[in-house]
Amino acid sequence: MTDRDETLRTEQMPTTAPPDWTPPTRPVPPVSQPVPPPLQPWPPQPVQTTAPQPTRPPQPASYADGIRSQELVPTPKELPGHGWRLALYKATFGLVNLGPSPQERRLAALEAAVRGPLRGHFKVGVMGKGGVGKTTVSACIGSIFAELRQEDRVIAVDADTAFGKLGSRVDPKAQGSFWELTADQHLETFADLRNRLGHNASGLYVLAGEASPARRRVLDAAIYREAMARLDRHFSIAIVDCSSTMDSPVTQEVLRDLDALVVVSSPWVDGAAAAGQALDWLTARGMTSLLQNTVVVLNDSDGHADKRTKSILADQFSGHGQLVVEVPFDGRLRPGGVIDGSAQMSRTARRKLVEVCAALASFYPTQDDRHRDRR
């Protein structure tokens, strides 16, 4: 082909594409479909796995160590203490034993709290106006502490300067008092000290105050401090029956050395008002630590208080953050009688007094430090 033919061919080629012309397209390869998994046999076969080998417990050092009585001897089931559960147990000759009731289990837990660990000394003061049962509560909680903590010595101390009656409520035969105790310079052993004290059947010892108006010896702070220093050598727990006069030097000396406090109130307006004033007195003097370790006892000493009044007073005290325990009337604990232990108390009264002791047990000191700040 010559140059002339090439020129003619170029002139004859159309410059625009025909309207029905479409450009050629590149062929697209077909999309491959996913290959379905192979059919599994039915029913499905379990997966074969290797079971882990159980680990052997550590072997005892000797044959004797491997014999454990708790694994071989069955633990006997607890028996009910009273009520229809005990009657059913006896009626079936021991074949049906439902165990203690929830109330009995709660009482057992409270008693276990009272038996809890104690370091050093533990001193509890009991305050309240006259006639609310302050001395009765002091003797009762002291007897319960003595019964439940038989490995410790417990003493009740009559620090009421207004002819206190604590000695006659615990042991009418008690002869010694603060003055005889501090005047005797030969009290070296507990046997020497015991001759100056009284005690009841529960094991509670008592240091009596001045009960005879004929000899009107006034207890002062120095005598109280000396007597308590001698008692601290032999007694772990002391329950101090305080005077109702908050501003007296003896009462202030007692408060300075307390770990916990019980404020006794009657379920009436006058007794509750006096208890509230005692708490306000502690607050005004900055005794916040002692106030936090205070239990308010609503003591029904005559059996005439109604439930509504007691409920209102309990709410008022607990509303300020105080722990409140209501102790019901018990005719066997009326003023004048000797409190020889908790066996003479009614079951309900004893349970409430154990609750008071368990609340106090939560304030047990955790270290032996008698010089810590009481505020």
C-alpha beads as a LAMMPS data file, in Angstrom:
LAMMPS data file: protein, C-alpha beads

375 atoms
374 bonds

1 atom types
1 bond types

-500.0 500.0 xlo xhi
-500.0 500.0 ylo yhi
-500.0 500.0 zlo zhi

Masses

1 110.0

Atoms # bond

1 1 1 0.000 0.000 0.000
2 1 1 1.323 3.426 -1.024
3 1 1 1.144 6.706 0.759
4 1 1 -1.644 7.812 -1.604
5 1 1 -3.813 4.789 -0.718
6 1 1 -3.273 5.392 2.974
7 1 1 -4.407 9.005 2.655
8 1 1 -7.579 7.995 0.726
9 1 1 -8.434 5.369 3.385
10 1 1 -8.103 7.922 6.188
11 1 1 -10.364 10.387 4.411
12 1 1 -13.023 7.679 3.865
13 1 1 -13.151 6.579 7.620
14 1 1 -16.098 8.113 9.540
15 1 1 -15.184 10.609 12.275
16 1 1 -18.171 9.738 14.546
17 1 1 -19.520 6.360 15.696
18 1 1 -22.884 5.153 14.396
19 1 1 -25.791 5.640 16.799
20 1 1 -26.358 1.894 17.189
21 1 1 -22.731 1.088 17.938
22 1 1 -21.592 -0.075 21.420
23 1 1 -18.021 -0.547 22.559
24 1 1 -16.871 -4.056 23.161
25 1 1 -16.728 -5.250 26.817
26 1 1 -14.210 -7.452 28.547
27 1 1 -15.651 -10.794 29.488
28 1 1 -16.215 -11.218 33.327
29 1 1 -15.270 -14.599 34.813
30 1 1 -18.117 -16.397 36.619
31 1 1 -18.312 -15.988 40.420
32 1 1 -17.454 -19.170 42.227
33 1 1 -20.121 -20.426 44.687
34 1 1 -19.019 -21.573 48.233
35 1 1 -18.582 -25.256 48.512
36 1 1 -21.034 -26.718 51.105
37 1 1 -19.437 -28.658 53.976
38 1 1 -19.571 -32.376 53.733
39 1 1 -22.575 -34.050 55.279
40 1 1 -22.050 -35.229 58.858
41 1 1 -23.316 -38.629 59.954
42 1 1 -26.447 -38.739 62.134
43 1 1 -26.534 -38.935 65.048
44 1 1 -23.459 -36.744 65.574
45 1 1 -20.496 -38.545 67.017
46 1 1 -19.102 -37.252 70.372
47 1 1 -15.855 -35.385 70.204
48 1 1 -13.053 -37.450 71.602
49 1 1 -11.230 -35.427 74.255
50 1 1 -8.737 -36.439 76.865
51 1 1 -10.210 -36.189 80.379
52 1 1 -8.014 -34.253 82.833
53 1 1 -6.354 -36.401 85.381
54 1 1 -7.627 -35.683 88.929
55 1 1 -5.045 -34.135 91.187
56 1 1 -4.278 -36.116 94.282
57 1 1 -4.709 -34.266 97.561
58 1 1 -1.588 -33.693 99.586
59 1 1 -0.781 -36.761 101.547
60 1 1 -0.429 -36.491 105.345
61 1 1 2.984 -36.741 106.860
62 1 1 2.040 -39.865 108.817
63 1 1 -0.746 -42.394 109.146
64 1 1 -1.916 -40.788 112.385
65 1 1 -2.287 -37.414 110.689
66 1 1 -4.479 -38.976 108.023
67 1 1 -7.035 -40.229 110.531
68 1 1 -9.373 -37.290 111.168
69 1 1 -12.099 -37.775 113.728
70 1 1 -14.338 -35.109 112.159
71 1 1 -14.500 -37.196 108.980
72 1 1 -15.165 -40.506 110.726
73 1 1 -17.382 -39.575 113.681
74 1 1 -20.700 -37.921 112.723
75 1 1 -21.392 -34.566 114.368
76 1 1 -24.358 -34.882 116.739
77 1 1 -27.276 -32.624 115.908
78 1 1 -28.104 -29.936 118.420
79 1 1 -31.089 -30.562 120.658
80 1 1 -33.912 -28.069 121.206
81 1 1 -33.782 -26.373 124.574
82 1 1 -37.458 -25.805 125.252
83 1 1 -40.859 -25.394 123.655
84 1 1 -42.799 -27.695 121.361
85 1 1 -39.638 -28.820 119.596
86 1 1 -38.321 -30.298 122.833
87 1 1 -41.736 -31.852 123.575
88 1 1 -41.769 -33.482 120.135
89 1 1 -38.247 -34.788 120.628
90 1 1 -39.190 -36.386 123.940
91 1 1 -42.512 -37.728 122.658
92 1 1 -40.788 -39.539 119.791
93 1 1 -38.010 -40.842 122.060
94 1 1 -35.421 -38.865 120.089
95 1 1 -36.461 -40.045 116.640
96 1 1 -37.625 -36.577 115.533
97 1 1 -35.094 -33.851 116.268
98 1 1 -35.882 -30.490 114.664
99 1 1 -32.992 -28.810 116.422
100 1 1 -33.043 -25.439 118.201
101 1 1 -35.577 -22.829 117.181
102 1 1 -34.490 -19.608 115.412
103 1 1 -34.905 -17.788 118.726
104 1 1 -32.586 -20.254 120.467
105 1 1 -30.020 -19.906 117.679
106 1 1 -30.083 -16.129 118.015
107 1 1 -29.588 -16.420 121.782
108 1 1 -26.645 -18.757 121.209
109 1 1 -25.113 -16.211 118.821
110 1 1 -25.511 -13.437 121.417
111 1 1 -23.873 -15.568 124.099
112 1 1 -21.014 -16.375 121.728
113 1 1 -20.489 -12.642 121.215
114 1 1 -20.254 -12.121 124.988
115 1 1 -17.625 -14.882 125.126
116 1 1 -15.585 -13.152 122.412
117 1 1 -11.900 -12.255 122.783
118 1 1 -11.022 -9.580 125.328
119 1 1 -7.693 -7.820 125.800
120 1 1 -6.794 -6.069 129.018
121 1 1 -9.612 -4.722 131.189
122 1 1 -13.191 -3.822 130.336
123 1 1 -15.135 -1.334 132.447
124 1 1 -18.822 -0.559 132.015
125 1 1 -20.648 2.237 133.801
126 1 1 -24.386 2.107 134.518
127 1 1 -26.225 5.425 134.947
128 1 1 -29.823 6.510 135.461
129 1 1 -32.065 8.461 137.787
130 1 1 -33.392 6.894 140.941
131 1 1 -36.216 4.423 140.528
132 1 1 -35.523 3.309 136.949
133 1 1 -33.821 0.034 137.939
134 1 1 -30.198 1.122 137.550
135 1 1 -28.893 -1.120 140.339
136 1 1 -30.985 -4.071 139.124
137 1 1 -29.571 -3.756 135.609
138 1 1 -26.040 -3.498 137.027
139 1 1 -26.421 -6.722 139.023
140 1 1 -28.103 -8.545 136.128
141 1 1 -25.571 -7.772 133.405
142 1 1 -22.736 -8.411 135.858
143 1 1 -24.161 -11.865 136.638
144 1 1 -24.524 -12.686 132.945
145 1 1 -20.949 -11.632 132.216
146 1 1 -19.764 -13.792 135.123
147 1 1 -21.744 -16.818 133.899
148 1 1 -20.685 -16.579 130.260
149 1 1 -17.045 -15.622 130.882
150 1 1 -16.076 -18.026 133.650
151 1 1 -12.402 -17.810 132.755
152 1 1 -12.446 -14.107 133.659
153 1 1 -13.189 -12.543 137.017
154 1 1 -16.091 -10.070 137.002
155 1 1 -16.851 -7.553 139.742
156 1 1 -19.688 -5.096 140.334
157 1 1 -18.654 -1.859 142.036
158 1 1 -21.069 0.388 143.928
159 1 1 -19.940 3.946 143.168
160 1 1 -23.309 5.506 144.013
161 1 1 -22.633 8.097 146.696
162 1 1 -26.315 8.205 147.759
163 1 1 -26.284 5.023 149.894
164 1 1 -26.073 2.575 147.010
165 1 1 -27.763 -0.804 147.366
166 1 1 -25.718 -2.847 144.903
167 1 1 -24.013 -4.849 147.656
168 1 1 -27.332 -5.982 149.146
169 1 1 -28.649 -6.975 145.686
170 1 1 -25.663 -9.221 144.954
171 1 1 -24.575 -10.473 148.386
172 1 1 -26.245 -9.145 151.553
173 1 1 -23.448 -10.706 153.620
174 1 1 -20.740 -8.592 151.999
175 1 1 -18.817 -6.818 154.749
176 1 1 -16.085 -4.923 152.939
177 1 1 -16.324 -1.558 151.211
178 1 1 -14.067 1.042 149.601
179 1 1 -12.633 2.157 152.918
180 1 1 -11.713 -1.307 154.185
181 1 1 -10.242 -2.202 150.804
182 1 1 -7.991 0.842 150.572
183 1 1 -6.978 0.778 154.250
184 1 1 -5.693 -2.802 154.148
185 1 1 -2.042 -2.703 153.088
186 1 1 -1.631 -6.488 153.044
187 1 1 -3.768 -7.378 150.025
188 1 1 -1.166 -9.231 148.032
189 1 1 -3.125 -12.150 146.565
190 1 1 -6.638 -12.677 145.317
191 1 1 -7.408 -14.716 148.423
192 1 1 -6.584 -11.657 150.543
193 1 1 -8.781 -9.455 148.378
194 1 1 -11.704 -11.880 148.311
195 1 1 -12.230 -11.476 152.065
196 1 1 -13.169 -7.841 151.421
197 1 1 -15.743 -8.661 148.733
198 1 1 -19.085 -10.384 148.396
199 1 1 -20.251 -12.694 145.607
200 1 1 -23.348 -14.505 144.327
201 1 1 -23.952 -17.973 142.866
202 1 1 -23.132 -16.893 139.291
203 1 1 -19.590 -15.947 140.314
204 1 1 -20.120 -12.179 140.304
205 1 1 -18.089 -10.379 142.983
206 1 1 -19.213 -7.091 144.464
207 1 1 -17.516 -4.189 146.216
208 1 1 -20.205 -2.567 148.336
209 1 1 -20.537 1.106 149.069
210 1 1 -21.517 2.869 152.257
211 1 1 -24.916 1.401 153.054
212 1 1 -25.263 2.536 156.663
213 1 1 -26.309 6.149 157.242
214 1 1 -24.930 5.947 160.784
215 1 1 -21.310 6.081 159.562
216 1 1 -21.806 8.476 156.670
217 1 1 -18.396 8.150 155.032
218 1 1 -18.363 10.064 151.784
219 1 1 -16.734 8.393 148.826
220 1 1 -14.305 10.676 147.021
221 1 1 -12.379 10.397 143.776
222 1 1 -9.055 9.489 145.424
223 1 1 -10.504 6.529 147.337
224 1 1 -12.320 5.292 144.251
225 1 1 -9.147 5.538 142.160
226 1 1 -7.074 3.620 144.736
227 1 1 -9.704 0.903 145.101
228 1 1 -10.017 0.406 141.331
229 1 1 -6.242 0.208 140.987
230 1 1 -6.225 -2.732 143.395
231 1 1 -9.182 -4.424 141.709
232 1 1 -7.585 -4.105 138.272
233 1 1 -4.843 -6.486 139.364
234 1 1 -7.302 -9.372 139.714
235 1 1 -10.457 -8.565 137.705
236 1 1 -10.861 -8.345 133.928
237 1 1 -14.409 -6.923 133.817
238 1 1 -15.914 -4.312 136.130
239 1 1 -19.529 -3.120 136.161
240 1 1 -19.699 0.244 137.967
241 1 1 -23.027 1.401 139.381
242 1 1 -22.658 5.182 139.067
243 1 1 -24.293 8.006 140.950
244 1 1 -27.157 9.893 139.328
245 1 1 -25.277 13.163 139.963
246 1 1 -23.261 13.711 136.804
247 1 1 -21.167 16.589 138.140
248 1 1 -19.888 14.841 141.265
249 1 1 -16.107 14.254 141.389
250 1 1 -16.587 10.496 141.825
251 1 1 -18.843 10.239 138.760
252 1 1 -16.387 12.197 136.653
253 1 1 -13.569 9.928 137.843
254 1 1 -15.669 6.896 136.882
255 1 1 -16.462 8.271 133.416
256 1 1 -12.800 9.008 132.760
257 1 1 -11.913 5.311 132.961
258 1 1 -14.859 3.640 131.194
259 1 1 -14.866 1.602 128.002
260 1 1 -18.658 1.548 127.618
261 1 1 -21.745 3.013 129.250
262 1 1 -25.300 1.844 129.924
263 1 1 -27.919 4.549 130.401
264 1 1 -31.034 3.121 132.051
265 1 1 -34.361 4.811 131.377
266 1 1 -37.865 4.029 132.469
267 1 1 -40.492 3.782 129.704
268 1 1 -42.029 7.010 130.961
269 1 1 -41.435 10.669 130.185
270 1 1 -39.566 11.588 133.386
271 1 1 -37.120 8.690 133.184
272 1 1 -36.545 9.207 129.449
273 1 1 -35.967 12.930 129.994
274 1 1 -33.310 12.182 132.633
275 1 1 -31.620 9.698 130.292
276 1 1 -31.659 12.267 127.497
277 1 1 -30.060 14.844 129.799
278 1 1 -27.284 12.393 130.649
279 1 1 -26.554 11.885 126.947
280 1 1 -26.619 15.645 126.355
281 1 1 -24.178 16.081 129.254
282 1 1 -21.733 13.676 127.606
283 1 1 -22.107 15.477 124.277
284 1 1 -21.521 18.916 125.817
285 1 1 -18.258 17.725 127.373
286 1 1 -16.914 16.185 124.208
287 1 1 -17.078 12.553 125.364
288 1 1 -17.898 11.403 121.853
289 1 1 -16.065 8.067 122.094
290 1 1 -17.942 7.075 125.241
291 1 1 -21.192 8.291 123.689
292 1 1 -20.626 6.025 120.701
293 1 1 -20.114 3.104 123.128
294 1 1 -23.364 3.774 124.984
295 1 1 -26.377 1.461 125.141
296 1 1 -29.764 2.822 126.224
297 1 1 -31.878 0.338 128.221
298 1 1 -35.619 0.956 128.415
299 1 1 -36.352 -0.932 131.616
300 1 1 -39.976 -1.697 132.440
301 1 1 -39.565 -1.999 136.202
302 1 1 -43.259 -2.035 137.133
303 1 1 -44.988 -3.703 134.177
304 1 1 -47.354 -0.824 133.447
305 1 1 -45.700 0.643 130.363
306 1 1 -47.653 0.449 127.120
307 1 1 -46.129 -0.636 123.824
308 1 1 -46.853 2.667 122.091
309 1 1 -44.904 4.726 124.637
310 1 1 -41.952 2.331 124.581
311 1 1 -41.912 2.342 120.783
312 1 1 -41.909 6.157 120.629
313 1 1 -39.085 6.461 123.174
314 1 1 -37.039 3.780 121.430
315 1 1 -37.396 5.590 118.106
316 1 1 -36.352 8.889 119.675
317 1 1 -33.174 7.453 121.199
318 1 1 -32.256 5.370 118.163
319 1 1 -32.874 8.380 115.938
320 1 1 -29.812 9.978 117.558
321 1 1 -27.674 6.946 116.777
322 1 1 -27.964 5.151 120.143
323 1 1 -28.476 1.421 120.430
324 1 1 -31.694 0.768 122.374
325 1 1 -32.695 -2.480 124.133
326 1 1 -36.106 -2.877 125.768
327 1 1 -36.040 -5.032 128.901
328 1 1 -39.500 -6.310 129.869
329 1 1 -40.934 -6.462 133.356
330 1 1 -39.819 -9.418 135.466
331 1 1 -41.450 -9.757 138.851
332 1 1 -38.560 -11.816 140.187
333 1 1 -36.189 -8.875 139.668
334 1 1 -38.160 -6.311 141.616
335 1 1 -36.198 -4.077 144.020
336 1 1 -35.237 -5.635 147.351
337 1 1 -34.503 -9.165 146.213
338 1 1 -31.125 -10.807 145.834
339 1 1 -30.015 -11.412 142.249
340 1 1 -28.213 -14.723 142.492
341 1 1 -27.807 -15.354 138.752
342 1 1 -29.711 -15.502 135.508
343 1 1 -31.501 -18.744 136.418
344 1 1 -34.078 -16.778 138.405
345 1 1 -34.834 -14.443 135.492
346 1 1 -37.679 -15.018 133.088
347 1 1 -36.654 -16.367 129.700
348 1 1 -37.646 -13.141 127.920
349 1 1 -35.891 -10.855 130.402
350 1 1 -32.727 -12.934 130.320
351 1 1 -32.648 -12.889 126.527
352 1 1 -32.921 -9.097 126.499
353 1 1 -30.224 -8.709 129.148
354 1 1 -27.943 -11.029 127.173
355 1 1 -28.611 -8.745 124.208
356 1 1 -27.410 -5.798 126.308
357 1 1 -24.220 -7.701 127.204
358 1 1 -23.648 -8.670 123.567
359 1 1 -23.989 -5.035 122.536
360 1 1 -21.413 -4.099 125.174
361 1 1 -19.141 -6.907 123.988
362 1 1 -18.830 -5.158 120.634
363 1 1 -16.849 -2.491 122.522
364 1 1 -14.267 -4.886 123.963
365 1 1 -10.787 -3.322 123.773
366 1 1 -8.592 -4.936 121.155
367 1 1 -5.319 -4.061 122.866
368 1 1 -4.074 -3.877 126.440
369 1 1 -3.707 -0.124 126.822
370 1 1 -5.173 1.449 129.925
371 1 1 -3.843 4.905 129.124
372 1 1 -5.678 5.515 125.866
373 1 1 -7.702 8.676 125.379
374 1 1 -11.265 8.188 126.626
375 1 1 -12.657 11.006 124.536

Bonds

1 1 1 2
2 1 2 3
3 1 3 4
4 1 4 5
5 1 5 6
6 1 6 7
7 1 7 8
8 1 8 9
9 1 9 10
10 1 10 11
11 1 11 12
12 1 12 13
13 1 13 14
14 1 14 15
15 1 15 16
16 1 16 17
17 1 17 18
18 1 18 19
19 1 19 20
20 1 20 21
21 1 21 22
22 1 22 23
23 1 23 24
24 1 24 25
25 1 25 26
26 1 26 27
27 1 27 28
28 1 28 29
29 1 29 30
30 1 30 31
31 1 31 32
32 1 32 33
33 1 33 34
34 1 34 35
35 1 35 36
36 1 36 37
37 1 37 38
38 1 38 39
39 1 39 40
40 1 40 41
41 1 41 42
42 1 42 43
43 1 43 44
44 1 44 45
45 1 45 46
46 1 46 47
47 1 47 48
48 1 48 49
49 1 49 50
50 1 50 51
51 1 51 52
52 1 52 53
53 1 53 54
54 1 54 55
55 1 55 56
56 1 56 57
57 1 57 58
58 1 58 59
59 1 59 60
60 1 60 61
61 1 61 62
62 1 62 63
63 1 63 64
64 1 64 65
65 1 65 66
66 1 66 67
67 1 67 68
68 1 68 69
69 1 69 70
70 1 70 71
71 1 71 72
72 1 72 73
73 1 73 74
74 1 74 75
75 1 75 76
76 1 76 77
77 1 77 78
78 1 78 79
79 1 79 80
80 1 80 81
81 1 81 82
82 1 82 83
83 1 83 84
84 1 84 85
85 1 85 86
86 1 86 87
87 1 87 88
88 1 88 89
89 1 89 90
90 1 90 91
91 1 91 92
92 1 92 93
93 1 93 94
94 1 94 95
95 1 95 96
96 1 96 97
97 1 97 98
98 1 98 99
99 1 99 100
100 1 100 101
101 1 101 102
102 1 102 103
103 1 103 104
104 1 104 105
105 1 105 106
106 1 106 107
107 1 107 108
108 1 108 109
109 1 109 110
110 1 110 111
111 1 111 112
112 1 112 113
113 1 113 114
114 1 114 115
115 1 115 116
116 1 116 117
117 1 117 118
118 1 118 119
119 1 119 120
120 1 120 121
121 1 121 122
122 1 122 123
123 1 123 124
124 1 124 125
125 1 125 126
126 1 126 127
127 1 127 128
128 1 128 129
129 1 129 130
130 1 130 131
131 1 131 132
132 1 132 133
133 1 133 134
134 1 134 135
135 1 135 136
136 1 136 137
137 1 137 138
138 1 138 139
139 1 139 140
140 1 140 141
141 1 141 142
142 1 142 143
143 1 143 144
144 1 144 145
145 1 145 146
146 1 146 147
147 1 147 148
148 1 148 149
149 1 149 150
150 1 150 151
151 1 151 152
152 1 152 153
153 1 153 154
154 1 154 155
155 1 155 156
156 1 156 157
157 1 157 158
158 1 158 159
159 1 159 160
160 1 160 161
161 1 161 162
162 1 162 163
163 1 163 164
164 1 164 165
165 1 165 166
166 1 166 167
167 1 167 168
168 1 168 169
169 1 169 170
170 1 170 171
171 1 171 172
172 1 172 173
173 1 173 174
174 1 174 175
175 1 175 176
176 1 176 177
177 1 177 178
178 1 178 179
179 1 179 180
180 1 180 181
181 1 181 182
182 1 182 183
183 1 183 184
184 1 184 185
185 1 185 186
186 1 186 187
187 1 187 188
188 1 188 189
189 1 189 190
190 1 190 191
191 1 191 192
192 1 192 193
193 1 193 194
194 1 194 195
195 1 195 196
196 1 196 197
197 1 197 198
198 1 198 199
199 1 199 200
200 1 200 201
201 1 201 202
202 1 202 203
203 1 203 204
204 1 204 205
205 1 205 206
206 1 206 207
207 1 207 208
208 1 208 209
209 1 209 210
210 1 210 211
211 1 211 212
212 1 212 213
213 1 213 214
214 1 214 215
215 1 215 216
216 1 216 217
217 1 217 218
218 1 218 219
219 1 219 220
220 1 220 221
221 1 221 222
222 1 222 223
223 1 223 224
224 1 224 225
225 1 225 226
226 1 226 227
227 1 227 228
228 1 228 229
229 1 229 230
230 1 230 231
231 1 231 232
232 1 232 233
233 1 233 234
234 1 234 235
235 1 235 236
236 1 236 237
237 1 237 238
238 1 238 239
239 1 239 240
240 1 240 241
241 1 241 242
242 1 242 243
243 1 243 244
244 1 244 245
245 1 245 246
246 1 246 247
247 1 247 248
248 1 248 249
249 1 249 250
250 1 250 251
251 1 251 252
252 1 252 253
253 1 253 254
254 1 254 255
255 1 255 256
256 1 256 257
257 1 257 258
258 1 258 259
259 1 259 260
260 1 260 261
261 1 261 262
262 1 262 263
263 1 263 264
264 1 264 265
265 1 265 266
266 1 266 267
267 1 267 268
268 1 268 269
269 1 269 270
270 1 270 271
271 1 271 272
272 1 272 273
273 1 273 274
274 1 274 275
275 1 275 276
276 1 276 277
277 1 277 278
278 1 278 279
279 1 279 280
280 1 280 281
281 1 281 282
282 1 282 283
283 1 283 284
284 1 284 285
285 1 285 286
286 1 286 287
287 1 287 288
288 1 288 289
289 1 289 290
290 1 290 291
291 1 291 292
292 1 292 293
293 1 293 294
294 1 294 295
295 1 295 296
296 1 296 297
297 1 297 298
298 1 298 299
299 1 299 300
300 1 300 301
301 1 301 302
302 1 302 303
303 1 303 304
304 1 304 305
305 1 305 306
306 1 306 307
307 1 307 308
308 1 308 309
309 1 309 310
310 1 310 311
311 1 311 312
312 1 312 313
313 1 313 314
314 1 314 315
315 1 315 316
316 1 316 317
317 1 317 318
318 1 318 319
319 1 319 320
320 1 320 321
321 1 321 322
322 1 322 323
323 1 323 324
324 1 324 325
325 1 325 326
326 1 326 327
327 1 327 328
328 1 328 329
329 1 329 330
330 1 330 331
331 1 331 332
332 1 332 333
333 1 333 334
334 1 334 335
335 1 335 336
336 1 336 337
337 1 337 338
338 1 338 339
339 1 339 340
340 1 340 341
341 1 341 342
342 1 342 343
343 1 343 344
344 1 344 345
345 1 345 346
346 1 346 347
347 1 347 348
348 1 348 349
349 1 349 350
350 1 350 351
351 1 351 352
352 1 352 353
353 1 353 354
354 1 354 355
355 1 355 356
356 1 356 357
357 1 357 358
358 1 358 359
359 1 359 360
360 1 360 361
361 1 361 362
362 1 362 363
363 1 363 364
364 1 364 365
365 1 365 366
366 1 366 367
367 1 367 368
368 1 368 369
369 1 369 370
370 1 370 371
371 1 371 372
372 1 372 373
373 1 373 374
374 1 374 375
